[in-house]
Amino acid sequence: MEPTSEMFCFYVFTEMKHVKSAKIIFEHMLLVWDKETPSYDTVWRWILNFQSEKRESFSDEPQSGWPSTVRIQESVAMIKELMEEDYHLSVQELSRQSGISIGSFHSIL
């Protein structure tokens, strides 16, 4: 059976009742699930959310806004258009004109 996000989250919830350390919970998860284990930051965030009662369920909450793939497609289209208009533009100038950070710009290229 393939582990799910909900299963990992439930495991963290039950373990945090006995083990107070996110590091120890994460290390236990690594022993059982190895590379399928969520990141330490995810485990730590789940614990914080359960402790502060921000998290009320084990399933991931729907995210607001456009899916990231839509934003990336729009960014790629914008960059292509700018480059077609003037292929001599530098990365810095393309970044400034498009409003896309230089780091994101390099990721897109």
Jmol script that loads the backbone (N, CA, C; Angstrom):
load data "model"
ATOM      1  N   MET A   1       0.851  -1.188   0.000  1.00  0.00           N
ATOM      2  CA  MET A   1       0.000   0.000   0.000  1.00  0.00           C
ATOM      3  C   MET A   1       0.888   1.240   0.000  1.00  0.00           C
ATOM      4  N   GLU A   2       0.614   2.119  -0.911  1.00  0.00           N
ATOM      5  CA  GLU A   2       1.353   3.373  -1.046  1.00  0.00           C
ATOM      6  C   GLU A   2       0.957   4.333   0.084  1.00  0.00           C
ATOM      7  N   PRO A   3       1.926   4.856   0.831  1.00  0.00           N
ATOM      8  CA  PRO A   3       1.577   5.796   1.909  1.00  0.00           C
ATOM      9  C   PRO A   3       1.047   7.108   1.333  1.00  0.00           C
ATOM     10  N   THR A   4       0.076   7.669   2.019  1.00  0.00           N
ATOM     11  CA  THR A   4      -0.524   8.933   1.587  1.00  0.00           C
ATOM     12  C   THR A   4      -0.154  10.046   2.560  1.00  0.00           C
ATOM     13  N   SER A   5      -0.381  11.256   2.138  1.00  0.00           N
ATOM     14  CA  SER A   5      -0.133  12.416   2.994  1.00  0.00           C
ATOM     15  C   SER A   5      -0.985  12.337   4.261  1.00  0.00           C
ATOM     16  N   GLU A   6      -2.230  11.900   4.103  1.00  0.00           N
ATOM     17  CA  GLU A   6      -3.125  11.782   5.258  1.00  0.00           C
ATOM     18  C   GLU A   6      -2.597  10.764   6.263  1.00  0.00           C
ATOM     19  N   MET A   7      -2.048   9.660   5.737  1.00  0.00           N
ATOM     20  CA  MET A   7      -1.504   8.629   6.611  1.00  0.00           C
ATOM     21  C   MET A   7      -0.300   9.161   7.401  1.00  0.00           C
ATOM     22  N   PHE A   8       0.586   9.865   6.719  1.00  0.00           N
ATOM     23  CA  PHE A   8       1.748  10.449   7.395  1.00  0.00           C
ATOM     24  C   PHE A   8       1.303  11.452   8.459  1.00  0.00           C
ATOM     25  N   CYS A   9       0.335  12.272   8.094  1.00  0.00           N
ATOM     26  CA  CYS A   9      -0.161  13.296   9.014  1.00  0.00           C
ATOM     27  C   CYS A   9      -0.781  12.655  10.256  1.00  0.00           C
ATOM     28  N   PHE A  10      -1.563  11.600  10.063  1.00  0.00           N
ATOM     29  CA  PHE A  10      -2.158  10.887  11.190  1.00  0.00           C
ATOM     30  C   PHE A  10      -1.072  10.292  12.086  1.00  0.00           C
ATOM     31  N   TYR A  11      -0.044   9.727  11.468  1.00  0.00           N
ATOM     32  CA  TYR A  11       1.071   9.157  12.225  1.00  0.00           C
ATOM     33  C   TYR A  11       1.723  10.236  13.094  1.00  0.00           C
ATOM     34  N   VAL A  12       1.967  11.400  12.508  1.00  0.00           N
ATOM     35  CA  VAL A  12       2.584  12.505  13.257  1.00  0.00           C
ATOM     36  C   VAL A  12       1.682  12.908  14.419  1.00  0.00           C
ATOM     37  N   PHE A  13       0.384  13.004  14.163  1.00  0.00           N
ATOM     38  CA  PHE A  13      -0.572  13.388  15.200  1.00  0.00           C
ATOM     39  C   PHE A  13      -0.532  12.407  16.376  1.00  0.00           C
ATOM     40  N   THR A  14      -0.533  11.105  16.074  1.00  0.00           N
ATOM     41  CA  THR A  14      -0.526  10.122  17.160  1.00  0.00           C
ATOM     42  C   THR A  14       0.811  10.090  17.878  1.00  0.00           C
ATOM     43  N   GLU A  15       1.896  10.237  17.154  1.00  0.00           N
ATOM     44  CA  GLU A  15       3.227  10.208  17.772  1.00  0.00           C
ATOM     45  C   GLU A  15       3.490  11.432  18.640  1.00  0.00           C
ATOM     46  N   MET A  16       2.953  12.575  18.243  1.00  0.00           N
ATOM     47  CA  MET A  16       3.232  13.787  19.018  1.00  0.00           C
ATOM     48  C   MET A  16       2.596  13.743  20.402  1.00  0.00           C
ATOM     49  N   LYS A  17       1.655  12.827  20.612  1.00  0.00           N
ATOM     50  CA  LYS A  17       1.061  12.659  21.937  1.00  0.00           C
ATOM     51  C   LYS A  17       2.048  11.995  22.901  1.00  0.00           C
ATOM     52  N   HIS A  18       2.986  11.195  22.341  1.00  0.00           N
ATOM     53  CA  HIS A  18       3.953  10.461  23.162  1.00  0.00           C
ATOM     54  C   HIS A  18       5.366  11.039  23.059  1.00  0.00           C
ATOM     55  N   VAL A  19       5.710  11.489  21.866  1.00  0.00           N
ATOM     56  CA  VAL A  19       7.059  12.012  21.608  1.00  0.00           C
ATOM     57  C   VAL A  19       6.913  13.495  21.315  1.00  0.00           C
ATOM     58  N   LYS A  20       7.617  14.316  22.040  1.00  0.00           N
ATOM     59  CA  LYS A  20       7.447  15.763  21.878  1.00  0.00           C
ATOM     60  C   LYS A  20       8.368  16.368  20.817  1.00  0.00           C
ATOM     61  N   SER A  21       9.328  15.616  20.326  1.00  0.00           N
ATOM     62  CA  SER A  21      10.323  16.167  19.416  1.00  0.00           C
ATOM     63  C   SER A  21       9.998  15.839  17.960  1.00  0.00           C
ATOM     64  N   ALA A  22       9.913  16.876  17.132  1.00  0.00           N
ATOM     65  CA  ALA A  22       9.696  16.669  15.700  1.00  0.00           C
ATOM     66  C   ALA A  22      10.855  15.881  15.100  1.00  0.00           C
ATOM     67  N   LYS A  23      12.050  16.116  15.592  1.00  0.00           N
ATOM     68  CA  LYS A  23      13.233  15.419  15.074  1.00  0.00           C
ATOM     69  C   LYS A  23      13.118  13.910  15.304  1.00  0.00           C
ATOM     70  N   ILE A  24      12.700  13.513  16.490  1.00  0.00           N
ATOM     71  CA  ILE A  24      12.580  12.080  16.802  1.00  0.00           C
ATOM     72  C   ILE A  24      11.460  11.450  15.975  1.00  0.00           C
ATOM     73  N   ILE A  25      10.329  12.140  15.857  1.00  0.00           N
ATOM     74  CA  ILE A  25       9.228  11.630  15.037  1.00  0.00           C
ATOM     75  C   ILE A  25       9.699  11.453  13.601  1.00  0.00           C
ATOM     76  N   PHE A  26      10.387  12.453  13.079  1.00  0.00           N
ATOM     77  CA  PHE A  26      10.893  12.389  11.706  1.00  0.00           C
ATOM     78  C   PHE A  26      11.864  11.220  11.541  1.00  0.00           C
ATOM     79  N   GLU A  27      12.770  11.016  12.505  1.00  0.00           N
ATOM     80  CA  GLU A  27      13.727   9.910  12.433  1.00  0.00           C
ATOM     81  C   GLU A  27      13.015   8.560  12.467  1.00  0.00           C
ATOM     82  N   HIS A  28      11.947   8.441  13.267  1.00  0.00           N
ATOM     83  CA  HIS A  28      11.157   7.200  13.298  1.00  0.00           C
ATOM     84  C   HIS A  28      10.519   6.955  11.929  1.00  0.00           C
ATOM     85  N   MET A  29      10.000   8.018  11.332  1.00  0.00           N
ATOM     86  CA  MET A  29       9.364   7.889  10.024  1.00  0.00           C
ATOM     87  C   MET A  29      10.374   7.459   8.962  1.00  0.00           C
ATOM     88  N   LEU A  30      11.575   8.007   9.034  1.00  0.00           N
ATOM     89  CA  LEU A  30      12.620   7.619   8.080  1.00  0.00           C
ATOM     90  C   LEU A  30      12.948   6.132   8.190  1.00  0.00           C
ATOM     91  N   LEU A  31      12.961   5.612   9.414  1.00  0.00           N
ATOM     92  CA  LEU A  31      13.244   4.190   9.601  1.00  0.00           C
ATOM     93  C   LEU A  31      12.194   3.311   8.931  1.00  0.00           C
ATOM     94  N   VAL A  32      10.946   3.756   8.961  1.00  0.00           N
ATOM     95  CA  VAL A  32       9.854   2.953   8.404  1.00  0.00           C
ATOM     96  C   VAL A  32       9.682   3.195   6.900  1.00  0.00           C
ATOM     97  N   TRP A  33       9.630   4.461   6.486  1.00  0.00           N
ATOM     98  CA  TRP A  33       9.282   4.786   5.103  1.00  0.00           C
ATOM     99  C   TRP A  33      10.444   5.270   4.248  1.00  0.00           C
ATOM    100  N   ASP A  34      11.599   5.459   4.818  1.00  0.00           N
ATOM    101  CA  ASP A  34      12.795   5.866   4.085  1.00  0.00           C
ATOM    102  C   ASP A  34      12.528   7.092   3.199  1.00  0.00           C
ATOM    103  N   LYS A  35      12.718   6.985   1.897  1.00  0.00           N
ATOM    104  CA  LYS A  35      12.630   8.128   0.986  1.00  0.00           C
ATOM    105  C   LYS A  35      11.212   8.644   0.768  1.00  0.00           C
ATOM    106  N   GLU A  36      10.222   7.863   1.141  1.00  0.00           N
ATOM    107  CA  GLU A  36       8.836   8.299   0.979  1.00  0.00           C
ATOM    108  C   GLU A  36       8.390   9.232   2.107  1.00  0.00           C
ATOM    109  N   THR A  37       9.212   9.347   3.150  1.00  0.00           N
ATOM    110  CA  THR A  37       8.885  10.197   4.297  1.00  0.00           C
ATOM    111  C   THR A  37       8.798  11.653   3.866  1.00  0.00           C
ATOM    112  N   PRO A  38       7.767  12.382   4.321  1.00  0.00           N
ATOM    113  CA  PRO A  38       7.718  13.827   4.041  1.00  0.00           C
ATOM    114  C   PRO A  38       8.950  14.517   4.636  1.00  0.00           C
ATOM    115  N   SER A  39       9.220  15.707   4.190  1.00  0.00           N
ATOM    116  CA  SER A  39      10.385  16.442   4.678  1.00  0.00           C
ATOM    117  C   SER A  39      10.252  16.760   6.169  1.00  0.00           C
ATOM    118  N   TYR A  40      11.388  17.011   6.802  1.00  0.00           N
ATOM    119  CA  TYR A  40      11.383  17.389   8.216  1.00  0.00           C
ATOM    120  C   TYR A  40      10.545  18.650   8.418  1.00  0.00           C
ATOM    121  N   ASP A  41      10.666  19.612   7.498  1.00  0.00           N
ATOM    122  CA  ASP A  41       9.898  20.860   7.617  1.00  0.00           C
ATOM    123  C   ASP A  41       8.392  20.596   7.614  1.00  0.00           C
ATOM    124  N   THR A  42       7.951  19.646   6.795  1.00  0.00           N
ATOM    125  CA  THR A  42       6.536  19.300   6.750  1.00  0.00           C
ATOM    126  C   THR A  42       6.084  18.698   8.069  1.00  0.00           C
ATOM    127  N   VAL A  43       6.870  17.761   8.607  1.00  0.00           N
ATOM    128  CA  VAL A  43       6.538  17.138   9.894  1.00  0.00           C
ATOM    129  C   VAL A  43       6.479  18.196  10.986  1.00  0.00           C
ATOM    130  N   TRP A  44       7.462  19.072  11.008  1.00  0.00           N
ATOM    131  CA  TRP A  44       7.540  20.137  12.012  1.00  0.00           C
ATOM    132  C   TRP A  44       6.328  21.065  11.898  1.00  0.00           C
ATOM    133  N   ARG A  45       5.949  21.420  10.656  1.00  0.00           N
ATOM    134  CA  ARG A  45       4.802  22.309  10.440  1.00  0.00           C
ATOM    135  C   ARG A  45       3.501  21.644  10.887  1.00  0.00           C
ATOM    136  N   TRP A  46       3.336  20.343  10.593  1.00  0.00           N
ATOM    137  CA  TRP A  46       2.137  19.628  11.047  1.00  0.00           C
ATOM    138  C   TRP A  46       2.030  19.668  12.565  1.00  0.00           C
ATOM    139  N   ILE A  47       3.144  19.416  13.247  1.00  0.00           N
ATOM    140  CA  ILE A  47       3.132  19.433  14.715  1.00  0.00           C
ATOM    141  C   ILE A  47       2.732  20.808  15.233  1.00  0.00           C
ATOM    142  N   LEU A  48       3.335  21.846  14.676  1.00  0.00           N
ATOM    143  CA  LEU A  48       2.980  23.214  15.106  1.00  0.00           C
ATOM    144  C   LEU A  48       1.499  23.502  14.873  1.00  0.00           C
ATOM    145  N   ASN A  49       0.992  23.095  13.727  1.00  0.00           N
ATOM    146  CA  ASN A  49      -0.417  23.343  13.413  1.00  0.00           C
ATOM    147  C   ASN A  49      -1.349  22.563  14.325  1.00  0.00           C
ATOM    148  N   PHE A  50      -1.002  21.322  14.661  1.00  0.00           N
ATOM    149  CA  PHE A  50      -1.833  20.561  15.596  1.00  0.00           C
ATOM    150  C   PHE A  50      -1.791  21.189  16.983  1.00  0.00           C
ATOM    151  N   GLN A  51      -0.601  21.614  17.415  1.00  0.00           N
ATOM    152  CA  GLN A  51      -0.473  22.205  18.748  1.00  0.00           C
ATOM    153  C   GLN A  51      -1.228  23.524  18.854  1.00  0.00           C
ATOM    154  N   SER A  52      -1.233  24.291  17.783  1.00  0.00           N
ATOM    155  CA  SER A  52      -1.926  25.582  17.820  1.00  0.00           C
ATOM    156  C   SER A  52      -3.379  25.459  17.367  1.00  0.00           C
ATOM    157  N   GLU A  53      -3.803  24.228  17.069  1.00  0.00           N
ATOM    158  CA  GLU A  53      -5.163  23.920  16.634  1.00  0.00           C
ATOM    159  C   GLU A  53      -5.524  24.571  15.304  1.00  0.00           C
ATOM    160  N   LYS A  54      -4.509  24.898  14.494  1.00  0.00           N
ATOM    161  CA  LYS A  54      -4.773  25.423  13.155  1.00  0.00           C
ATOM    162  C   LYS A  54      -5.149  24.300  12.195  1.00  0.00           C
ATOM    163  N   ARG A  55      -4.659  23.106  12.493  1.00  0.00           N
ATOM    164  CA  ARG A  55      -4.951  21.954  11.638  1.00  0.00           C
ATOM    165  C   ARG A  55      -6.062  21.148  12.289  1.00  0.00           C
ATOM    166  N   GLU A  56      -7.167  20.964  11.552  1.00  0.00           N
ATOM    167  CA  GLU A  56      -8.322  20.276  12.109  1.00  0.00           C
ATOM    168  C   GLU A  56      -8.560  18.914  11.478  1.00  0.00           C
ATOM    169  N   SER A  57      -7.827  18.593  10.423  1.00  0.00           N
ATOM    170  CA  SER A  57      -8.018  17.297   9.771  1.00  0.00           C
ATOM    171  C   SER A  57      -6.664  16.766   9.319  1.00  0.00           C
ATOM    172  N   PHE A  58      -6.676  15.541   8.837  1.00  0.00           N
ATOM    173  CA  PHE A  58      -5.443  14.916   8.375  1.00  0.00           C
ATOM    174  C   PHE A  58      -5.227  15.101   6.879  1.00  0.00           C
ATOM    175  N   SER A  59      -6.229  15.552   6.174  1.00  0.00           N
ATOM    176  CA  SER A  59      -6.074  15.774   4.739  1.00  0.00           C
ATOM    177  C   SER A  59      -5.592  17.198   4.495  1.00  0.00           C
ATOM    178  N   ASP A  60      -4.912  17.378   3.360  1.00  0.00           N
ATOM    179  CA  ASP A  60      -4.406  18.699   3.017  1.00  0.00           C
ATOM    180  C   ASP A  60      -5.568  19.622   2.695  1.00  0.00           C
ATOM    181  N   GLU A  61      -5.462  20.836   3.183  1.00  0.00           N
ATOM    182  CA  GLU A  61      -6.494  21.826   2.933  1.00  0.00           C
ATOM    183  C   GLU A  61      -6.359  22.341   1.506  1.00  0.00           C
ATOM    184  N   PRO A  62      -7.485  22.652   0.847  1.00  0.00           N
ATOM    185  CA  PRO A  62      -7.392  23.212  -0.503  1.00  0.00           C
ATOM    186  C   PRO A  62      -6.658  24.553  -0.464  1.00  0.00           C
ATOM    187  N   GLN A  63      -5.853  24.787  -1.451  1.00  0.00           N
ATOM    188  CA  GLN A  63      -5.086  26.030  -1.542  1.00  0.00           C
ATOM    189  C   GLN A  63      -5.866  27.037  -2.375  1.00  0.00           C
ATOM    190  N   SER A  64      -5.756  28.305  -2.014  1.00  0.00           N
ATOM    191  CA  SER A  64      -6.437  29.335  -2.781  1.00  0.00           C
ATOM    192  C   SER A  64      -5.573  29.766  -3.962  1.00  0.00           C
ATOM    193  N   GLY A  65      -6.179  30.410  -4.913  1.00  0.00           N
ATOM    194  CA  GLY A  65      -5.435  30.934  -6.048  1.00  0.00           C
ATOM    195  C   GLY A  65      -5.317  29.936  -7.189  1.00  0.00           C
ATOM    196  N   TRP A  66      -4.603  30.359  -8.212  1.00  0.00           N
ATOM    197  CA  TRP A  66      -4.399  29.539  -9.391  1.00  0.00           C
ATOM    198  C   TRP A  66      -3.400  28.431  -9.090  1.00  0.00           C
ATOM    199  N   PRO A  67      -3.563  27.274  -9.733  1.00  0.00           N
ATOM    200  CA  PRO A  67      -2.540  26.232  -9.593  1.00  0.00           C
ATOM    201  C   PRO A  67      -1.201  26.762 -10.100  1.00  0.00           C
ATOM    202  N   SER A  68      -0.115  26.328  -9.494  1.00  0.00           N
ATOM    203  CA  SER A  68       1.198  26.855  -9.868  1.00  0.00           C
ATOM    204  C   SER A  68       1.519  26.587 -11.331  1.00  0.00           C
ATOM    205  N   THR A  69       1.021  25.495 -11.903  1.00  0.00           N
ATOM    206  CA  THR A  69       1.308  25.205 -13.311  1.00  0.00           C
ATOM    207  C   THR A  69       0.712  26.271 -14.218  1.00  0.00           C
ATOM    208  N   VAL A  70      -0.425  26.828 -13.845  1.00  0.00           N
ATOM    209  CA  VAL A  70      -1.034  27.897 -14.643  1.00  0.00           C
ATOM    210  C   VAL A  70      -0.157  29.140 -14.585  1.00  0.00           C
ATOM    211  N   ARG A  71       0.319  29.486 -13.376  1.00  0.00           N
ATOM    212  CA  ARG A  71       1.178  30.664 -13.236  1.00  0.00           C
ATOM    213  C   ARG A  71       2.476  30.484 -14.017  1.00  0.00           C
ATOM    214  N   ILE A  72       3.044  29.280 -13.994  1.00  0.00           N
ATOM    215  CA  ILE A  72       4.283  29.026 -14.721  1.00  0.00           C
ATOM    216  C   ILE A  72       4.046  29.148 -16.216  1.00  0.00           C
ATOM    217  N   GLN A  73       2.955  28.596 -16.717  1.00  0.00           N
ATOM    218  CA  GLN A  73       2.646  28.680 -18.142  1.00  0.00           C
ATOM    219  C   GLN A  73       2.485  30.135 -18.569  1.00  0.00           C
ATOM    220  N   GLU A  74       1.826  30.934 -17.740  1.00  0.00           N
ATOM    221  CA  GLU A  74       1.657  32.360 -18.048  1.00  0.00           C
ATOM    222  C   GLU A  74       3.007  33.069 -18.057  1.00  0.00           C
ATOM    223  N   SER A  75       3.872  32.738 -17.110  1.00  0.00           N
ATOM    224  CA  SER A  75       5.200  33.354 -17.034  1.00  0.00           C
ATOM    225  C   SER A  75       6.032  32.991 -18.246  1.00  0.00           C
ATOM    226  N   VAL A  76       6.006  31.732 -18.652  1.00  0.00           N
ATOM    227  CA  VAL A  76       6.760  31.285 -19.828  1.00  0.00           C
ATOM    228  C   VAL A  76       6.276  32.025 -21.070  1.00  0.00           C
ATOM    229  N   ALA A  77       4.957  32.152 -21.216  1.00  0.00           N
ATOM    230  CA  ALA A  77       4.396  32.856 -22.369  1.00  0.00           C
ATOM    231  C   ALA A  77       4.836  34.322 -22.386  1.00  0.00           C
ATOM    232  N   MET A  78       4.826  34.954 -21.208  1.00  0.00           N
ATOM    233  CA  MET A  78       5.239  36.352 -21.115  1.00  0.00           C
ATOM    234  C   MET A  78       6.713  36.518 -21.494  1.00  0.00           C
ATOM    235  N   ILE A  79       7.556  35.631 -20.993  1.00  0.00           N
ATOM    236  CA  ILE A  79       8.987  35.717 -21.288  1.00  0.00           C
ATOM    237  C   ILE A  79       9.243  35.486 -22.777  1.00  0.00           C
ATOM    238  N   LYS A  80       8.567  34.503 -23.378  1.00  0.00           N
ATOM    239  CA  LYS A  80       8.721  34.253 -24.816  1.00  0.00           C
ATOM    240  C   LYS A  80       8.350  35.487 -25.620  1.00  0.00           C
ATOM    241  N   GLU A  81       7.247  36.108 -25.226  1.00  0.00           N
ATOM    242  CA  GLU A  81       6.788  37.302 -25.940  1.00  0.00           C
ATOM    243  C   GLU A  81       7.811  38.434 -25.842  1.00  0.00           C
ATOM    244  N   LEU A  82       8.338  38.671 -24.655  1.00  0.00           N
ATOM    245  CA  LEU A  82       9.348  39.718 -24.472  1.00  0.00           C
ATOM    246  C   LEU A  82      10.610  39.419 -25.277  1.00  0.00           C
ATOM    247  N   MET A  83      11.023  38.149 -25.303  1.00  0.00           N
ATOM    248  CA  MET A  83      12.232  37.770 -26.025  1.00  0.00           C
ATOM    249  C   MET A  83      12.025  37.883 -27.535  1.00  0.00           C
ATOM    250  N   GLU A  84      10.808  37.602 -28.009  1.00  0.00           N
ATOM    251  CA  GLU A  84      10.526  37.735 -29.440  1.00  0.00           C
ATOM    252  C   GLU A  84      10.542  39.199 -29.866  1.00  0.00           C
ATOM    253  N   GLU A  85      10.120  40.088 -28.954  1.00  0.00           N
ATOM    254  CA  GLU A  85      10.115  41.513 -29.253  1.00  0.00           C
ATOM    255  C   GLU A  85      11.538  42.053 -29.359  1.00  0.00           C
ATOM    256  N   ASP A  86      12.409  41.611 -28.463  1.00  0.00           N
ATOM    257  CA  ASP A  86      13.803  42.090 -28.470  1.00  0.00           C
ATOM    258  C   ASP A  86      14.696  41.001 -27.879  1.00  0.00           C
ATOM    259  N   TYR A  87      15.343  40.241 -28.750  1.00  0.00           N
ATOM    260  CA  TYR A  87      16.155  39.120 -28.275  1.00  0.00           C
ATOM    261  C   TYR A  87      17.492  39.568 -27.677  1.00  0.00           C
ATOM    262  N   HIS A  88      17.785  40.867 -27.686  1.00  0.00           N
ATOM    263  CA  HIS A  88      19.016  41.385 -27.088  1.00  0.00           C
ATOM    264  C   HIS A  88      18.864  41.727 -25.606  1.00  0.00           C
ATOM    265  N   LEU A  89      17.660  41.598 -25.064  1.00  0.00           N
ATOM    266  CA  LEU A  89      17.431  41.950 -23.667  1.00  0.00           C
ATOM    267  C   LEU A  89      18.207  41.025 -22.729  1.00  0.00           C
ATOM    268  N   SER A  90      18.765  41.607 -21.684  1.00  0.00           N
ATOM    269  CA  SER A  90      19.483  40.812 -20.681  1.00  0.00           C
ATOM    270  C   SER A  90      18.481  40.125 -19.754  1.00  0.00           C
ATOM    271  N   VAL A  91      18.969  39.166 -18.997  1.00  0.00           N
ATOM    272  CA  VAL A  91      18.126  38.478 -18.013  1.00  0.00           C
ATOM    273  C   VAL A  91      17.578  39.494 -17.020  1.00  0.00           C
ATOM    274  N   GLN A  92      18.417  40.425 -16.586  1.00  0.00           N
ATOM    275  CA  GLN A  92      17.983  41.433 -15.623  1.00  0.00           C
ATOM    276  C   GLN A  92      16.852  42.296 -16.198  1.00  0.00           C
ATOM    277  N   GLU A  93      16.989  42.682 -17.470  1.00  0.00           N
ATOM    278  CA  GLU A  93      15.971  43.523 -18.095  1.00  0.00           C
ATOM    279  C   GLU A  93      14.675  42.731 -18.306  1.00  0.00           C
ATOM    280  N   LEU A  94      14.793  41.478 -18.739  1.00  0.00           N
ATOM    281  CA  LEU A  94      13.606  40.638 -18.898  1.00  0.00           C
ATOM    282  C   LEU A  94      12.906  40.441 -17.558  1.00  0.00           C
ATOM    283  N   SER A  95      13.695  40.245 -16.522  1.00  0.00           N
ATOM    284  CA  SER A  95      13.148  40.072 -15.176  1.00  0.00           C
ATOM    285  C   SER A  95      12.402  41.337 -14.740  1.00  0.00           C
ATOM    286  N   ARG A  96      13.008  42.482 -14.967  1.00  0.00           N
ATOM    287  CA  ARG A  96      12.393  43.747 -14.573  1.00  0.00           C
ATOM    288  C   ARG A  96      11.094  43.986 -15.341  1.00  0.00           C
ATOM    289  N   GLN A  97      11.109  43.760 -16.649  1.00  0.00           N
ATOM    290  CA  GLN A  97       9.924  44.023 -17.468  1.00  0.00           C
ATOM    291  C   GLN A  97       8.780  43.048 -17.171  1.00  0.00           C
ATOM    292  N   SER A  98       9.120  41.817 -16.865  1.00  0.00           N
ATOM    293  CA  SER A  98       8.075  40.817 -16.639  1.00  0.00           C
ATOM    294  C   SER A  98       7.571  40.800 -15.199  1.00  0.00           C
ATOM    295  N   GLY A  99       8.379  41.340 -14.259  1.00  0.00           N
ATOM    296  CA  GLY A  99       8.017  41.285 -12.857  1.00  0.00           C
ATOM    297  C   GLY A  99       8.312  39.941 -12.224  1.00  0.00           C
ATOM    298  N   ILE A 100       9.077  39.110 -12.922  1.00  0.00           N
ATOM    299  CA  ILE A 100       9.453  37.794 -12.428  1.00  0.00           C
ATOM    300  C   ILE A 100      10.859  37.883 -11.874  1.00  0.00           C
ATOM    301  N   SER A 101      11.068  37.335 -10.681  1.00  0.00           N
ATOM    302  CA  SER A 101      12.395  37.419 -10.055  1.00  0.00           C
ATOM    303  C   SER A 101      13.441  36.743 -10.934  1.00  0.00           C
ATOM    304  N   ILE A 102      14.686  37.160 -10.788  1.00  0.00           N
ATOM    305  CA  ILE A 102      15.775  36.581 -11.565  1.00  0.00           C
ATOM    306  C   ILE A 102      15.912  35.082 -11.282  1.00  0.00           C
ATOM    307  N   GLY A 103      15.759  34.688 -10.013  1.00  0.00           N
ATOM    308  CA  GLY A 103      15.831  33.268  -9.660  1.00  0.00           C
ATOM    309  C   GLY A 103      14.755  32.458 -10.343  1.00  0.00           C
ATOM    310  N   SER A 104      13.511  32.959 -10.334  1.00  0.00           N
ATOM    311  CA  SER A 104      12.411  32.270 -11.028  1.00  0.00           C
ATOM    312  C   SER A 104      12.636  32.274 -12.532  1.00  0.00           C
ATOM    313  N   PHE A 105      13.191  33.362 -13.011  1.00  0.00           N
ATOM    314  CA  PHE A 105      13.469  33.480 -14.441  1.00  0.00           C
ATOM    315  C   PHE A 105      14.444  32.398 -14.881  1.00  0.00           C
ATOM    316  N   HIS A 106      15.512  32.199 -14.109  1.00  0.00           N
ATOM    317  CA  HIS A 106      16.485  31.158 -14.438  1.00  0.00           C
ATOM    318  C   HIS A 106      15.859  29.772 -14.354  1.00  0.00           C
ATOM    319  N   SER A 107      14.953  29.557 -13.420  1.00  0.00           N
ATOM    320  CA  SER A 107      14.272  28.266 -13.309  1.00  0.00           C
ATOM    321  C   SER A 107      13.416  27.991 -14.538  1.00  0.00           C
ATOM    322  N   ILE A 108      12.774  29.016 -15.041  1.00  0.00           N
ATOM    323  CA  ILE A 108      11.912  28.877 -16.210  1.00  0.00           C
ATOM    324  C   ILE A 108      12.746  28.565 -17.441  1.00  0.00           C
ATOM    325  N   LEU A 109      13.899  29.257 -17.573  1.00  0.00           N
ATOM    326  CA  LEU A 109      14.744  29.008 -18.734  1.00  0.00           C
ATOM    327  C   LEU A 109      15.318  27.624 -18.652  1.00  0.00           C
TER     328      LEU A 109
END
end "model"
wireframe off; spacefill off
backbone 0.3
color backbone group
